[in-house]
Amino acid sequence: MNIAVYCASAMGINPIYAEKSRELGQWMASEGYDLVYGGSKLGLMGVLARELIEAKRQTIGVMPHFLADNEITQEGLTELLYVDTMHERKQKMIDLADVFIAMPGGPGTLEEISEVVSWSRIGQHDKPCIFYNVNGYYDLLAQFFDQMVTEGFLFASDREALLFSDSLIEIQAFITNYTPPTKRVYDK
């Protein structure tokens, strides 16, 4: 099973983020999961990738040419796929992945996981979307999704199809027992 992990090319200021990135990589390797990610050796991306490379798991990086000029690609990847645009990168990662996990990160991480959440709601994929809520990083976002339900902009069933958790045991159970939300149908 391929897990696409969206995470930062920065380390963040709290060492817990790198620690939990290593733990995620070790957990993925122990469960027999492979990695699809952005291809960089920088920040949390590199920490995670190196754990899976060291464990001899498949590690697939997807990087736009223009980022390859600015970021240092991770050595030892099973495969590094170059694309022309961020749109192509996101589509390739969606196509290759069976599960999506967002580590703490910046606007790019948020944008990527938001897109897969949105696509799930309209039936473009039926794969689990998970926010690895290290250090309570995504607490406010989870509250915002709850507010979307309260205000009538998100179905409760769609909210229930998302996991915000800092527990790898809970993440594993969510993946194992995942039931995709029903494709959204609009009233005419």
C-alpha positions as CSV (number, residue, x, y, z in Angstrom):
1,M,0.0,0.0,0.0
2,N,1.3,3.5,-0.9
3,I,0.8,6.3,1.5
4,A,1.1,9.8,0.2
5,V,2.5,12.0,3.0
6,Y,2.3,15.8,2.7
7,C,4.8,17.5,4.9
8,A,7.1,20.4,5.1
9,S,10.5,21.0,3.5
10,A,11.3,22.8,6.8
11,M,11.8,21.3,10.3
12,G,9.6,23.6,12.3
13,I,10.8,25.0,15.6
14,N,9.8,22.2,17.9
15,P,11.9,19.0,17.7
16,I,8.8,16.9,18.2
17,Y,8.0,17.4,14.5
18,A,11.1,15.6,13.3
19,E,10.7,13.0,16.0
20,K,7.2,12.2,14.9
21,S,8.2,12.2,11.3
22,R,10.8,9.5,12.1
23,E,8.2,7.6,14.0
24,L,5.8,7.8,11.1
25,G,8.4,6.5,8.8
26,Q,9.3,3.6,11.1
27,W,5.6,2.8,11.6
28,M,5.0,2.8,7.8
29,A,8.0,0.5,7.3
30,S,6.9,-1.9,10.1
31,E,3.4,-2.1,8.6
32,G,4.8,-2.7,5.1
33,Y,3.6,0.6,3.6
34,D,5.5,2.5,0.9
35,L,5.9,6.2,0.6
36,V,4.8,8.7,-2.1
37,Y,6.0,12.3,-1.3
38,G,7.5,15.4,-2.8
39,G,11.0,14.1,-3.3
40,S,13.0,16.5,-1.3
41,K,15.7,15.8,1.3
42,L,14.9,19.0,3.2
43,G,12.9,19.3,6.4
44,L,10.3,16.8,7.5
45,M,10.2,15.4,4.0
46,G,13.8,14.3,4.2
47,V,13.5,12.9,7.7
48,L,10.5,10.7,6.7
49,A,12.0,9.5,3.4
50,R,15.3,8.5,5.0
51,E,13.5,6.3,7.5
52,L,11.8,4.4,4.6
53,I,14.9,4.2,2.5
54,E,16.8,2.8,5.5
55,A,14.1,0.2,6.0
56,K,14.3,-0.8,2.3
57,R,10.7,0.3,1.5
58,Q,9.6,1.8,-1.8
59,T,10.1,5.5,-1.8
60,I,8.7,7.5,-4.7
61,G,9.3,11.2,-5.0
62,V,7.3,13.4,-7.3
63,M,9.0,16.8,-8.0
64,P,8.3,19.6,-10.5
65,H,11.4,20.5,-12.6
66,F,11.3,24.1,-11.2
67,L,11.5,22.9,-7.6
68,A,14.3,20.5,-8.5
69,D,16.4,23.5,-9.3
70,N,15.8,25.0,-5.7
71,E,15.4,21.9,-3.5
72,I,17.9,19.2,-3.0
73,T,16.4,15.9,-4.0
74,Q,16.7,12.9,-1.7
75,E,19.3,10.4,-2.7
76,G,18.4,6.7,-2.6
77,L,14.8,7.0,-3.7
78,T,13.3,4.0,-5.4
79,E,12.0,6.3,-8.0
80,L,12.0,10.1,-8.6
81,L,9.4,11.3,-11.0
82,Y,9.7,14.7,-12.6
83,V,6.7,16.7,-13.7
84,D,6.2,20.1,-15.1
85,T,3.7,21.7,-12.7
86,M,2.4,21.5,-9.2
87,H,-0.9,20.4,-10.6
88,E,0.8,17.5,-12.3
89,R,2.6,16.7,-9.0
90,K,-0.6,16.6,-7.0
91,Q,-2.4,14.5,-9.6
92,K,0.5,12.0,-9.8
93,M,0.6,11.6,-6.0
94,I,-3.1,11.1,-5.9
95,D,-2.9,8.5,-8.6
96,L,-0.1,6.6,-6.9
97,A,-1.5,6.7,-3.3
98,D,-3.9,4.5,-1.4
99,V,-4.0,6.7,1.7
100,F,-3.2,10.4,2.3
101,I,-1.6,11.7,5.5
102,A,-0.7,15.3,6.3
103,M,2.1,16.0,8.7
104,P,2.5,19.5,10.1
105,G,3.5,21.9,7.4
106,G,2.8,25.2,5.8
107,P,0.4,26.4,3.2
108,G,1.6,23.9,0.6
109,T,0.9,21.0,2.9
110,L,-2.5,22.4,3.8
111,E,-3.4,23.0,0.1
112,E,-2.5,19.5,-0.9
113,I,-4.4,17.7,1.8
114,S,-7.4,20.1,1.4
115,E,-7.5,19.2,-2.3
116,V,-7.7,15.4,-1.6
117,V,-10.4,16.0,1.0
118,S,-12.4,18.0,-1.5
119,W,-11.9,15.5,-4.2
120,S,-13.1,12.7,-1.9
121,R,-16.4,14.6,-1.2
122,I,-17.2,14.8,-5.0
123,G,-16.3,11.2,-5.7
124,Q,-12.9,11.7,-7.4
125,H,-11.3,9.1,-5.1
126,D,-12.4,6.9,-2.2
127,K,-9.2,6.9,-0.1
128,P,-8.6,7.8,3.5
129,C,-7.5,11.4,4.4
130,I,-5.7,11.8,7.7
131,F,-4.2,14.7,9.6
132,Y,-1.4,13.5,11.7
133,N,-2.1,15.9,14.6
134,V,1.4,16.1,16.1
135,N,1.6,18.4,19.1
136,G,-2.0,19.5,18.5
137,Y,-0.9,21.2,15.3
138,Y,-4.3,20.6,13.5
139,D,-6.6,21.2,16.5
140,L,-7.9,24.5,15.1
141,L,-8.4,23.0,11.7
142,A,-10.4,20.1,13.2
143,Q,-12.5,22.7,15.0
144,F,-13.0,24.6,11.7
145,F,-14.2,21.4,10.0
146,D,-16.7,21.0,12.9
147,Q,-17.8,24.5,12.4
148,M,-18.4,23.8,8.7
149,V,-20.8,21.0,9.8
150,T,-22.5,23.3,12.4
151,E,-23.0,26.0,9.7
152,G,-24.3,23.6,7.1
153,F,-21.3,23.7,4.7
154,L,-20.1,20.2,5.3
155,F,-22.1,17.0,5.8
156,A,-21.5,15.3,9.1
157,S,-20.7,12.1,7.2
158,D,-18.0,13.8,5.3
159,R,-16.5,15.2,8.6
160,E,-16.6,11.7,10.0
161,A,-14.6,10.4,7.0
162,L,-11.6,12.5,8.1
163,L,-9.3,11.6,10.9
164,F,-7.4,14.1,13.1
165,S,-5.1,12.0,15.4
166,D,-1.6,11.9,16.9
167,S,-1.9,8.1,17.5
168,L,-0.4,5.7,15.0
169,I,-2.6,3.0,16.5
170,E,-5.7,5.0,15.8
171,I,-4.4,5.9,12.3
172,Q,-3.9,2.2,11.5
173,A,-7.4,1.3,12.7
174,F,-8.9,4.2,10.6
175,I,-7.1,2.9,7.5
176,T,-8.1,-0.7,8.1
177,N,-11.8,0.2,8.8
178,Y,-12.2,3.1,6.4
179,T,-15.5,3.5,4.7
180,P,-15.5,6.3,2.0
181,P,-18.2,8.9,2.2
182,T,-21.1,8.7,-0.1
183,K,-20.6,10.7,-3.3
184,R,-22.2,14.1,-2.8
185,V,-25.4,14.5,-4.7
186,Y,-26.8,17.9,-5.4
187,D,-30.5,18.7,-5.4
188,K,-31.8,20.0,-8.7
